[in-house]
Amino acid sequence: MEPESAVTTCYRHPAVESHVRCIRCERYICPDCMREAAVGHQCPECVREGARSVRQARTAFGGRITAVPLVTYVLIGLNVLAYVGELVRPAIVDRFEMLGAGLVGPHGGQYMWQGTYPSDFHAEGVVDGEWYRLLTGAFLHLPPTEGTFGILHIVMNMVSLWNIGRVVEAQLGRLRYVVLYLLSALGGSVLVLLIAPGEHTLGASGAIFGLGAAYYVMARRLGADMAVVNRFMAGLLLWLLISAGLTSWQGHLGGLLAGAVVTLAYAYAPRDSRRALVQAGACAVLLVVLLVSAWAKVAELTGVQ
């Protein structure tokens, strides 16, 4: 009489008989646990371990490769959501638009800033500690019936963000793209504060100009055909000149310069283990420069030594 052979079962499902081994750890696995490999099958644990050991693909600027422009979708969604909020509650504009320095009279009227003012007036804007305006103004847009463009303000900006943002996000990866966008928005607001502190401004244009600068710098770094890129930049700079008479050219120029600085750091950081550190360090330095510049301007306006 021949001895009865031992029954082998799946190491993850002991009640299931199995005759197939994982080609890496050689444990028995059932059909539910089999993961197709180049040769044979692997168990789920070996598949996860292998994925951790595989180096993730990166773009030329160090970002993770992504197929879906998720951040661009989110940014557009935030701008549209803020716009709906403006329509429902118009006071949001006055509360969160970019304003460096202004005065509010005893009856709620808004006046130009001056260093000394009557006791029944009070300051508003960044000079009154409303530092959040440096970023919140970049997510607001003109109401439908106001300004030169009305509702076209947000429509034009969102179309531009969609067209440029997708390209930039695909090259930089999500984290670097978010940092670029926010620093560009901040750069635009800070330049408004430095040059025209009494001006009420709003809109994503500063951040979008920063994305335009990034598009140009990346194209140069990648050796792209610059004919199309140069035409794009010529149009962007032409709009910068036209905007001097229609919108806040300071915000546009500030965003453009900040975006260029950030992307130069992304593009020309050493392509080794130091790359992320150099890129983060450059962004941190720019952030400090912008905040110190804003603080110094506020100190000058308020007479604080």
Phi and psi in degrees as GROMACS dihedral restraints (atoms count N, CA, C in turn):
[ dihedral_restraints ]
;  ai    aj    ak    al  type     phi  dphi    fc
    3     4     5     6     1   -78.2    20    10
    4     5     6     7     1   142.9    20    10
    6     7     8     9     1   -66.8    20    10
    7     8     9    10     1   143.0    20    10
    9    10    11    12     1   -72.7    20    10
   10    11    12    13     1   131.8    20    10
   12    13    14    15     1   -74.4    20    10
   13    14    15    16     1   146.2    20    10
   15    16    17    18     1   -70.3    20    10
   16    17    18    19     1   140.6    20    10
   18    19    20    21     1   -86.5    20    10
   19    20    21    22     1   128.7    20    10
   21    22    23    24     1   -99.2    20    10
   22    23    24    25     1   140.0    20    10
   24    25    26    27     1  -126.6    20    10
   25    26    27    28     1   161.5    20    10
   27    28    29    30     1   -64.7    20    10
   28    29    30    31     1   136.7    20    10
   30    31    32    33     1   -69.3    20    10
   31    32    33    34     1   -20.9    20    10
   33    34    35    36     1   -95.5    20    10
   34    35    36    37     1   -23.2    20    10
   36    37    38    39     1  -132.5    20    10
   37    38    39    40     1    83.1    20    10
   39    40    41    42     1   -58.6    20    10
   40    41    42    43     1   -20.2    20    10
   42    43    44    45     1   -83.9    20    10
   43    44    45    46     1    -6.6    20    10
   45    46    47    48     1  -105.2    20    10
   46    47    48    49     1   122.8    20    10
   48    49    50    51     1   -69.5    20    10
   49    50    51    52     1   139.1    20    10
   51    52    53    54     1  -144.8    20    10
   52    53    54    55     1   144.7    20    10
   54    55    56    57     1  -127.9    20    10
   55    56    57    58     1    11.0    20    10
   57    58    59    60     1  -113.0    20    10
   58    59    60    61     1   135.3    20    10
   60    61    62    63     1  -104.4    20    10
   61    62    63    64     1   149.6    20    10
   63    64    65    66     1   -68.2    20    10
   64    65    66    67     1   133.1    20    10
   66    67    68    69     1   -72.5    20    10
   67    68    69    70     1   -12.2    20    10
   69    70    71    72     1   -97.1    20    10
   70    71    72    73     1   -53.1    20    10
   72    73    74    75     1  -100.0    20    10
   73    74    75    76     1    -9.8    20    10
   75    76    77    78     1    65.1    20    10
   76    77    78    79     1    19.3    20    10
   78    79    80    81     1   -83.0    20    10
   79    80    81    82     1   151.5    20    10
   81    82    83    84     1   -73.3    20    10
   82    83    84    85     1   138.9    20    10
   84    85    86    87     1  -134.4    20    10
   85    86    87    88     1   144.3    20    10
   87    88    89    90     1   -87.5    20    10
   88    89    90    91     1   171.9    20    10
   90    91    92    93     1   -56.1    20    10
   91    92    93    94     1   -34.4    20    10
   93    94    95    96     1   -68.2    20    10
   94    95    96    97     1   -24.0    20    10
   96    97    98    99     1   -99.8    20    10
   97    98    99   100     1    -5.2    20    10
   99   100   101   102     1   -74.0    20    10
  100   101   102   103     1   131.5    20    10
  102   103   104   105     1  -120.7    20    10
  103   104   105   106     1   123.9    20    10
  105   106   107   108     1   -58.9    20    10
  106   107   108   109     1   133.4    20    10
  108   109   110   111     1  -123.4    20    10
  109   110   111   112     1   176.0    20    10
  111   112   113   114     1   -57.6    20    10
  112   113   114   115     1   -40.0    20    10
  114   115   116   117     1  -132.2    20    10
  115   116   117   118     1   119.6    20    10
  117   118   119   120     1    76.7    20    10
  118   119   120   121     1  -150.2    20    10
  120   121   122   123     1  -132.7    20    10
  121   122   123   124     1   156.7    20    10
  123   124   125   126     1  -124.4    20    10
  124   125   126   127     1   159.1    20    10
  126   127   128   129     1   -84.7    20    10
  127   128   129   130     1   162.9    20    10
  129   130   131   132     1   -58.2    20    10
  130   131   132   133     1   -38.3    20    10
  132   133   134   135     1   -65.2    20    10
  133   134   135   136     1   -41.7    20    10
  135   136   137   138     1   -68.7    20    10
  136   137   138   139     1   -33.3    20    10
  138   139   140   141     1   -64.1    20    10
  139   140   141   142     1   -45.1    20    10
  141   142   143   144     1   -63.8    20    10
  142   143   144   145     1   -41.9    20    10
  144   145   146   147     1   -63.8    20    10
  145   146   147   148     1   -39.2    20    10
  147   148   149   150     1   -66.4    20    10
  148   149   150   151     1   -37.3    20    10
  150   151   152   153     1   -64.7    20    10
  151   152   153   154     1   -36.0    20    10
  153   154   155   156     1   -67.6    20    10
  154   155   156   157     1   -30.4    20    10
  156   157   158   159     1   -85.6    20    10
  157   158   159   160     1   -11.7    20    10
  159   160   161   162     1   -84.5    20    10
  160   161   162   163     1   130.9    20    10
  162   163   164   165     1   -70.3    20    10
  163   164   165   166     1   128.4    20    10
  165   166   167   168     1   -70.5    20    10
  166   167   168   169     1   138.4    20    10
  168   169   170   171     1   -66.4    20    10
  169   170   171   172     1   140.4    20    10
  171   172   173   174     1  -127.6    20    10
  172   173   174   175     1   155.4    20    10
  174   175   176   177     1   -78.9    20    10
  175   176   177   178     1   176.2    20    10
  177   178   179   180     1   -64.2    20    10
  178   179   180   181     1   -15.9    20    10
  180   181   182   183     1  -108.2    20    10
  181   182   183   184     1     9.3    20    10
  183   184   185   186     1    95.0    20    10
  184   185   186   187     1    -2.7    20    10
  186   187   188   189     1   -82.9    20    10
  187   188   189   190     1   157.0    20    10
  189   190   191   192     1   -72.9    20    10
  190   191   192   193     1   139.6    20    10
  192   193   194   195     1   -73.3    20    10
  193   194   195   196     1   126.0    20    10
  195   196   197   198     1  -131.4    20    10
  196   197   198   199     1   142.5    20    10
  198   199   200   201     1   -91.2    20    10
  199   200   201   202     1   -22.4    20    10
  201   202   203   204     1  -110.6    20    10
  202   203   204   205     1   124.7    20    10
  204   205   206   207     1   -76.2    20    10
  205   206   207   208     1    65.4    20    10
  207   208   209   210     1   -60.2    20    10
  208   209   210   211     1   -43.7    20    10
  210   211   212   213     1   -64.3    20    10
  211   212   213   214     1   -39.4    20    10
  213   214   215   216     1   -62.2    20    10
  214   215   216   217     1   -42.2    20    10
  216   217   218   219     1   -57.9    20    10
  217   218   219   220     1   -46.6    20    10
  219   220   221   222     1   -64.4    20    10
  220   221   222   223     1   -43.2    20    10
  222   223   224   225     1   -62.6    20    10
  223   224   225   226     1   -43.8    20    10
  225   226   227   228     1   -61.7    20    10
  226   227   228   229     1   -43.0    20    10
  228   229   230   231     1   -61.2    20    10
  229   230   231   232     1   -41.3    20    10
  231   232   233   234     1   -65.3    20    10
  232   233   234   235     1   -40.8    20    10
  234   235   236   237     1   -64.9    20    10
  235   236   237   238     1   -43.1    20    10
  237   238   239   240     1   -67.0    20    10
  238   239   240   241     1   -41.1    20    10
  240   241   242   243     1   -62.5    20    10
  241   242   243   244     1   -41.9    20    10
  243   244   245   246     1   -64.0    20    10
  244   245   246   247     1   -36.4    20    10
  246   247   248   249     1   -66.9    20    10
  247   248   249   250     1   -40.6    20    10
  249   250   251   252     1   -61.8    20    10
  250   251   252   253     1   -40.8    20    10
  252   253   254   255     1   -60.3    20    10
  253   254   255   256     1   -39.1    20    10
  255   256   257   258     1   -61.7    20    10
  256   257   258   259     1   -41.8    20    10
  258   259   260   261     1   -66.1    20    10
  259   260   261   262     1   -37.4    20    10
  261   262   263   264     1   -75.7    20    10
  262   263   264   265     1   -39.9    20    10
  264   265   266   267     1  -134.9    20    10
  265   266   267   268     1    88.5    20    10
  267   268   269   270     1   -57.0    20    10
  268   269   270   271     1   -23.8    20    10
  270   271   272   273     1   -63.1    20    10
  271   272   273   274     1   -16.9    20    10
  273   274   275   276     1   -59.2    20    10
  274   275   276   277     1   -36.3    20    10
  276   277   278   279     1   -61.3    20    10
  277   278   279   280     1   -52.4    20    10
  279   280   281   282     1   -61.9    20    10
  280   281   282   283     1   -32.1    20    10
  282   283   284   285     1   -78.9    20    10
  283   284   285   286     1   -31.5    20    10
  285   286   287   288     1  -123.0    20    10
  286   287   288   289     1    -4.3    20    10
  288   289   290   291     1   -66.2    20    10
  289   290   291   292     1   162.4    20    10
  291   292   293   294     1   -73.5    20    10
  292   293   294   295     1   122.6    20    10
  294   295   296   297     1  -147.8    20    10
  295   296   297   298     1   120.7    20    10
  297   298   299   300     1   -76.4    20    10
  298   299   300   301     1   -48.9    20    10
  300   301   302   303     1  -153.5    20    10
  301   302   303   304     1   129.3    20    10
  303   304   305   306     1  -154.6    20    10
  304   305   306   307     1   170.9    20    10
  306   307   308   309     1  -125.5    20    10
  307   308   309   310     1   146.0    20    10
  309   310   311   312     1  -118.0    20    10
  310   311   312   313     1   126.3    20    10
  312   313   314   315     1   -79.3    20    10
  313   314   315   316     1   176.5    20    10
  315   316   317   318     1   -63.5    20    10
  316   317   318   319     1   -22.8    20    10
  318   319   320   321     1  -106.3    20    10
  319   320   321   322     1    16.2    20    10
  321   322   323   324     1    90.7    20    10
  322   323   324   325     1    -1.9    20    10
  324   325   326   327     1   -70.7    20    10
  325   326   327   328     1   148.0    20    10
  327   328   329   330     1  -100.0    20    10
  328   329   330   331     1   136.6    20    10
  330   331   332   333     1  -131.7    20    10
  331   332   333   334     1   160.4    20    10
  333   334   335   336     1   -67.2    20    10
  334   335   336   337     1   149.5    20    10
  336   337   338   339     1   -71.1    20    10
  337   338   339   340     1   140.8    20    10
  339   340   341   342     1  -145.1    20    10
  340   341   342   343     1   147.2    20    10
  342   343   344   345     1   -60.1    20    10
  343   344   345   346     1   -36.3    20    10
  345   346   347   348     1  -115.3    20    10
  346   347   348   349     1   136.1    20    10
  348   349   350   351     1  -149.0    20    10
  349   350   351   352     1   158.5    20    10
  351   352   353   354     1   -58.9    20    10
  352   353   354   355     1   156.7    20    10
  354   355   356   357     1   -66.6    20    10
  355   356   357   358     1   -22.6    20    10
  357   358   359   360     1   -88.4    20    10
  358   359   360   361     1     4.4    20    10
  360   361   362   363     1   -99.9    20    10
  361   362   363   364     1   157.9    20    10
  363   364   365   366     1  -141.5    20    10
  364   365   366   367     1   151.2    20    10
  366   367   368   369     1   -75.1    20    10
  367   368   369   370     1   154.8    20    10
  369   370   371   372     1  -142.5    20    10
  370   371   372   373     1   160.6    20    10
  372   373   374   375     1   101.5    20    10
  373   374   375   376     1  -165.1    20    10
  375   376   377   378     1   -61.5    20    10
  376   377   378   379     1   -32.6    20    10
  378   379   380   381     1   -63.9    20    10
  379   380   381   382     1   -20.0    20    10
  381   382   383   384     1   -98.5    20    10
  382   383   384   385     1    18.6    20    10
  384   385   386   387     1    85.7    20    10
  385   386   387   388     1     9.2    20    10
  387   388   389   390     1   -88.9    20    10
  388   389   390   391     1    64.2    20    10
  390   391   392   393     1   -65.8    20    10
  391   392   393   394     1   -25.0    20    10
  393   394   395   396     1   -59.1    20    10
  394   395   396   397     1   -24.4    20    10
  396   397   398   399     1   -60.0    20    10
  397   398   399   400     1   -24.5    20    10
  399   400   401   402     1   -61.4    20    10
  400   401   402   403     1   -24.0    20    10
  402   403   404   405     1  -114.3    20    10
  403   404   405   406     1   -38.5    20    10
  405   406   407   408     1   -63.6    20    10
  406   407   408   409     1   -31.3    20    10
  408   409   410   411     1   -62.1    20    10
  409   410   411   412     1   -23.7    20    10
  411   412   413   414     1   -77.1    20    10
  412   413   414   415     1    -5.3    20    10
  414   415   416   417     1  -112.7    20    10
  415   416   417   418     1     7.8    20    10
  417   418   419   420     1  -111.9    20    10
  418   419   420   421     1   157.7    20    10
  420   421   422   423     1  -141.8    20    10
  421   422   423   424     1   165.8    20    10
  423   424   425   426     1   -60.9    20    10
  424   425   426   427     1   137.3    20    10
  426   427   428   429     1   -60.0    20    10
  427   428   429   430     1   160.6    20    10
  429   430   431   432     1   -56.1    20    10
  430   431   432   433     1   -31.2    20    10
  432   433   434   435     1  -108.3    20    10
  433   434   435   436     1    12.9    20    10
  435   436   437   438     1  -118.7    20    10
  436   437   438   439     1   158.1    20    10
  438   439   440   441     1    72.2    20    10
  439   440   441   442     1  -174.3    20    10
  441   442   443   444     1   -71.3    20    10
  442   443   444   445     1   -33.5    20    10
  444   445   446   447     1  -108.5    20    10
  445   446   447   448     1   -25.5    20    10
  447   448   449   450     1    60.1    20    10
  448   449   450   451     1  -130.8    20    10
  450   451   452   453     1   -67.0    20    10
  451   452   453   454     1   -21.8    20    10
  453   454   455   456     1   -62.8    20    10
  454   455   456   457     1   -21.4    20    10
  456   457   458   459     1   -58.0    20    10
  457   458   459   460     1   -54.2    20    10
  459   460   461   462     1   -72.8    20    10
  460   461   462   463     1   -35.0    20    10
  462   463   464   465     1   -62.3    20    10
  463   464   465   466     1   -47.7    20    10
  465   466   467   468     1   -64.0    20    10
  466   467   468   469     1   -42.2    20    10
  468   469   470   471     1   -66.1    20    10
  469   470   471   472     1   -40.9    20    10
  471   472   473   474     1   -71.2    20    10
  472   473   474   475     1   -35.7    20    10
  474   475   476   477     1   -63.6    20    10
  475   476   477   478     1   -42.4    20    10
  477   478   479   480     1   -64.5    20    10
  478   479   480   481     1   -42.6    20    10
  480   481   482   483     1   -62.2    20    10
  481   482   483   484     1   -39.8    20    10
  483   484   485   486     1   -65.4    20    10
  484   485   486   487     1   -45.5    20    10
  486   487   488   489     1   -69.9    20    10
  487   488   489   490     1   -43.7    20    10
  489   490   491   492     1   -86.2    20    10
  490   491   492   493     1   -41.6    20    10
  492   493   494   495     1   -59.0    20    10
  493   494   495   496     1   -40.9    20    10
  495   496   497   498     1   -59.5    20    10
  496   497   498   499     1   -41.9    20    10
  498   499   500   501     1   -68.0    20    10
  499   500   501   502     1   -46.2    20    10
  501   502   503   504     1   -66.5    20    10
  502   503   504   505     1   -42.3    20    10
  504   505   506   507     1   -62.4    20    10
  505   506   507   508     1   -40.2    20    10
  507   508   509   510     1   -62.4    20    10
  508   509   510   511     1   -32.3    20    10
  510   511   512   513     1   -84.6    20    10
  511   512   513   514     1   -37.1    20    10
  513   514   515   516     1   -91.4    20    10
  514   515   516   517     1   -24.1    20    10
  516   517   518   519     1    85.9    20    10
  517   518   519   520     1   163.6    20    10
  519   520   521   522     1   -67.6    20    10
  520   521   522   523     1   -45.9    20    10
  522   523   524   525     1   -64.7    20    10
  523   524   525   526     1   -49.0    20    10
  525   526   527   528     1   -63.6    20    10
  526   527   528   529     1   -33.7    20    10
  528   529   530   531     1   -66.7    20    10
  529   530   531   532     1   -43.9    20    10
  531   532   533   534     1   -60.8    20    10
  532   533   534   535     1   -45.5    20    10
  534   535   536   537     1   -61.5    20    10
  535   536   537   538     1   -44.0    20    10
  537   538   539   540     1   -59.0    20    10
  538   539   540   541     1   -47.4    20    10
  540   541   542   543     1   -61.8    20    10
  541   542   543   544     1   -47.8    20    10
  543   544   545   546     1   -68.8    20    10
  544   545   546   547     1   -40.5    20    10
  546   547   548   549     1   -68.0    20    10
  547   548   549   550     1   -34.4    20    10
  549   550   551   552     1   -66.2    20    10
  550   551   552   553     1   -43.4    20    10
  552   553   554   555     1   -61.8    20    10
  553   554   555   556     1   -43.2    20    10
  555   556   557   558     1   -65.8    20    10
  556   557   558   559     1   -40.7    20    10
  558   559   560   561     1   -60.3    20    10
  559   560   561   562     1   -40.9    20    10
  561   562   563   564     1   -63.4    20    10
  562   563   564   565     1   -44.0    20    10
  564   565   566   567     1   -66.6    20    10
  565   566   567   568     1   -39.3    20    10
  567   568   569   570     1   -65.4    20    10
  568   569   570   571     1   -39.8    20    10
  570   571   572   573     1   -66.9    20    10
  571   572   573   574     1   -34.7    20    10
  573   574   575   576     1   -61.1    20    10
  574   575   576   577     1   -45.6    20    10
  576   577   578   579     1   -60.3    20    10
  577   578   579   580     1   -40.8    20    10
  579   580   581   582     1   -71.9    20    10
  580   581   582   583     1   -39.0    20    10
  582   583   584   585     1   -99.1    20    10
  583   584   585   586     1   -40.4    20    10
  585   586   587   588     1  -134.5    20    10
  586   587   588   589     1    68.2    20    10
  588   589   590   591     1   -63.0    20    10
  589   590   591   592     1   -23.5    20    10
  591   592   593   594     1   -88.6    20    10
  592   593   594   595     1     2.4    20    10
  594   595   596   597     1   -87.2    20    10
  595   596   597   598     1   133.8    20    10
  597   598   599   600     1   -86.3    20    10
  598   599   600   601     1   119.2    20    10
  600   601   602   603     1  -132.5    20    10
  601   602   603   604     1   154.3    20    10
  603   604   605   606     1  -160.1    20    10
  604   605   606   607     1   157.8    20    10
  606   607   608   609     1   126.0    20    10
  607   608   609   610     1   156.5    20    10
  609   610   611   612     1   -86.8    20    10
  610   611   612   613     1     7.1    20    10
  612   613   614   615     1   -60.3    20    10
  613   614   615   616     1   -40.7    20    10
  615   616   617   618     1   -58.5    20    10
  616   617   618   619     1   -46.6    20    10
  618   619   620   621     1   -64.0    20    10
  619   620   621   622     1   -38.5    20    10
  621   622   623   624     1   -69.3    20    10
  622   623   624   625     1   -36.9    20    10
  624   625   626   627     1   -62.3    20    10
  625   626   627   628     1   -36.2    20    10
  627   628   629   630     1   -62.9    20    10
  628   629   630   631     1   -39.3    20    10
  630   631   632   633     1   -65.7    20    10
  631   632   633   634     1   -36.3    20    10
  633   634   635   636     1   -62.7    20    10
  634   635   636   637     1   -43.1    20    10
  636   637   638   639     1   -62.2    20    10
  637   638   639   640     1   -39.4    20    10
  639   640   641   642     1   -63.5    20    10
  640   641   642   643     1   -41.7    20    10
  642   643   644   645     1   -58.0    20    10
  643   644   645   646     1   -42.6    20    10
  645   646   647   648     1   -67.2    20    10
  646   647   648   649     1   -48.1    20    10
  648   649   650   651     1   -62.2    20    10
  649   650   651   652     1   -42.2    20    10
  651   652   653   654     1   -65.6    20    10
  652   653   654   655     1   -41.2    20    10
  654   655   656   657     1   -61.2    20    10
  655   656   657   658     1   -42.6    20    10
  657   658   659   660     1   -61.8    20    10
  658   659   660   661     1   -43.6    20    10
  660   661   662   663     1   -66.8    20    10
  661   662   663   664     1   -34.4    20    10
  663   664   665   666     1   -86.7    20    10
  664   665   666   667     1    -4.3    20    10
  666   667   668   669     1    71.3    20    10
  667   668   669   670     1    33.6    20    10
  669   670   671   672     1   -73.2    20    10
  670   671   672   673     1   165.2    20    10
  672   673   674   675     1   -66.3    20    10
  673   674   675   676     1   112.2    20    10
  675   676   677   678     1   -82.7    20    10
  676   677   678   679     1    -6.0    20    10
  678   679   680   681     1   -60.3    20    10
  679   680   681   682     1   -50.1    20    10
  681   682   683   684     1   -67.6    20    10
  682   683   684   685     1   -42.0    20    10
  684   685   686   687     1   -62.8    20    10
  685   686   687   688     1   -42.6    20    10
  687   688   689   690     1   -64.3    20    10
  688   689   690   691     1   -36.7    20    10
  690   691   692   693     1   -65.2    20    10
  691   692   693   694     1   -39.8    20    10
  693   694   695   696     1   -61.9    20    10
  694   695   696   697     1   -46.1    20    10
  696   697   698   699     1   -67.2    20    10
  697   698   699   700     1   -35.3    20    10
  699   700   701   702     1   -61.7    20    10
  700   701   702   703     1   -42.1    20    10
  702   703   704   705     1   -65.0    20    10
  703   704   705   706     1   -39.2    20    10
  705   706   707   708     1   -65.1    20    10
  706   707   708   709     1   -44.6    20    10
  708   709   710   711     1   -69.1    20    10
  709   710   711   712     1   -33.8    20    10
  711   712   713   714     1   -63.0    20    10
  712   713   714   715     1   -42.6    20    10
  714   715   716   717     1   -65.4    20    10
  715   716   717   718     1   -33.1    20    10
  717   718   719   720     1   -61.2    20    10
  718   719   720   721     1   -41.4    20    10
  720   721   722   723     1   -68.7    20    10
  721   722   723   724     1   -43.4    20    10
  723   724   725   726     1   -63.8    20    10
  724   725   726   727     1   -37.7    20    10
  726   727   728   729     1   -65.7    20    10
  727   728   729   730     1   -17.1    20    10
  729   730   731   732     1   -60.0    20    10
  730   731   732   733     1   -27.3    20    10
  732   733   734   735     1  -102.7    20    10
  733   734   735   736     1    -7.5    20    10
  735   736   737   738     1  -118.5    20    10
  736   737   738   739     1   -37.8    20    10
  738   739   740   741     1  -136.0    20    10
  739   740   741   742     1  -165.6    20    10
  741   742   743   744     1   -83.8    20    10
  742   743   744   745     1    95.1    20    10
  744   745   746   747     1   -66.7    20    10
  745   746   747   748     1   -26.6    20    10
  747   748   749   750     1   -63.8    20    10
  748   749   750   751     1   -41.7    20    10
  750   751   752   753     1   -65.2    20    10
  751   752   753   754     1   -39.8    20    10
  753   754   755   756     1   -65.0    20    10
  754   755   756   757     1   -47.4    20    10
  756   757   758   759     1   -66.6    20    10
  757   758   759   760     1   -40.9    20    10
  759   760   761   762     1   -61.7    20    10
  760   761   762   763     1   -42.4    20    10
  762   763   764   765     1   -65.0    20    10
  763   764   765   766     1   -40.9    20    10
  765   766   767   768     1   -60.7    20    10
  766   767   768   769     1   -47.0    20    10
  768   769   770   771     1   -67.5    20    10
  769   770   771   772     1   -44.0    20    10
  771   772   773   774     1   -63.9    20    10
  772   773   774   775     1   -42.8    20    10
  774   775   776   777     1   -62.4    20    10
  775   776   777   778     1   -37.7    20    10
  777   778   779   780     1   -65.7    20    10
  778   779   780   781     1   -43.2    20    10
  780   781   782   783     1   -62.1    20    10
  781   782   783   784     1   -47.0    20    10
  783   784   785   786     1   -61.7    20    10
  784   785   786   787     1   -46.0    20    10
  786   787   788   789     1   -71.4    20    10
  787   788   789   790     1   -32.2    20    10
  789   790   791   792     1   -60.9    20    10
  790   791   792   793     1   -39.9    20    10
  792   793   794   795     1   -65.6    20    10
  793   794   795   796     1   -41.3    20    10
  795   796   797   798     1   -62.5    20    10
  796   797   798   799     1   -43.9    20    10
  798   799   800   801     1   -77.3    20    10
  799   800   801   802     1   -32.6    20    10
  801   802   803   804     1  -113.8    20    10
  802   803   804   805     1    12.7    20    10
  804   805   806   807     1   -67.6    20    10
  805   806   807   808     1   148.9    20    10
  807   808   809   810     1   -59.3    20    10
  808   809   810   811     1   139.7    20    10
  810   811   812   813     1   -89.3    20    10
  811   812   813   814     1    62.6    20    10
  813   814   815   816     1  -145.0    20    10
  814   815   816   817     1  -160.2    20    10
  816   817   818   819     1   -64.5    20    10
  817   818   819   820     1   -15.7    20    10
  819   820   821   822     1   -85.4    20    10
  820   821   822   823     1    -9.7    20    10
  822   823   824   825     1   -56.7    20    10
  823   824   825   826     1   -52.4    20    10
  825   826   827   828     1   -61.5    20    10
  826   827   828   829     1   -38.4    20    10
  828   829   830   831     1   -66.3    20    10
  829   830   831   832     1   -43.7    20    10
  831   832   833   834     1   -64.0    20    10
  832   833   834   835     1   -44.3    20    10
  834   835   836   837     1   -62.9    20    10
  835   836   837   838     1   -45.9    20    10
  837   838   839   840     1   -65.2    20    10
  838   839   840   841     1   -39.2    20    10
  840   841   842   843     1   -63.7    20    10
  841   842   843   844     1   -41.5    20    10
  843   844   845   846     1   -64.0    20    10
  844   845   846   847     1   -41.6    20    10
  846   847   848   849     1   -65.2    20    10
  847   848   849   850     1   -39.4    20    10
  849   850   851   852     1   -64.8    20    10
  850   851   852   853     1   -40.9    20    10
  852   853   854   855     1   -63.2    20    10
  853   854   855   856     1   -44.2    20    10
  855   856   857   858     1   -61.8    20    10
  856   857   858   859     1   -42.4    20    10
  858   859   860   861     1   -59.3    20    10
  859   860   861   862     1   -45.2    20    10
  861   862   863   864     1   -62.8    20    10
  862   863   864   865     1   -43.9    20    10
  864   865   866   867     1   -59.8    20    10
  865   866   867   868     1   -44.2    20    10
  867   868   869   870     1   -64.9    20    10
  868   869   870   871     1   -45.2    20    10
  870   871   872   873     1   -68.5    20    10
  871   872   873   874     1   -40.1    20    10
  873   874   875   876     1   -65.1    20    10
  874   875   876   877     1   -40.7    20    10
  876   877   878   879     1   -61.6    20    10
  877   878   879   880     1   -42.8    20    10
  879   880   881   882     1   -65.1    20    10
  880   881   882   883     1   -43.7    20    10
  882   883   884   885     1   -61.8    20    10
  883   884   885   886     1   -43.2    20    10
  885   886   887   888     1   -62.7    20    10
  886   887   888   889     1   -39.8    20    10
  888   889   890   891     1   -66.7    20    10
  889   890   891   892     1   -41.6    20    10
  891   892   893   894     1   -62.9    20    10
  892   893   894   895     1   -41.4    20    10
  894   895   896   897     1   -61.6    20    10
  895   896   897   898     1   -39.0    20    10
  897   898   899   900     1   -65.5    20    10
  898   899   900   901     1   -43.0    20    10
  900   901   902   903     1   -68.1    20    10
  901   902   903   904     1   -36.9    20    10
  903   904   905   906     1   -91.6    20    10
  904   905   906   907     1    -8.0    20    10
  906   907   908   909     1    76.6    20    10
  907   908   909   910     1    16.1    20    10
  909   910   911   912     1   -81.7    20    10
  910   911   912   913     1   128.0    20    10
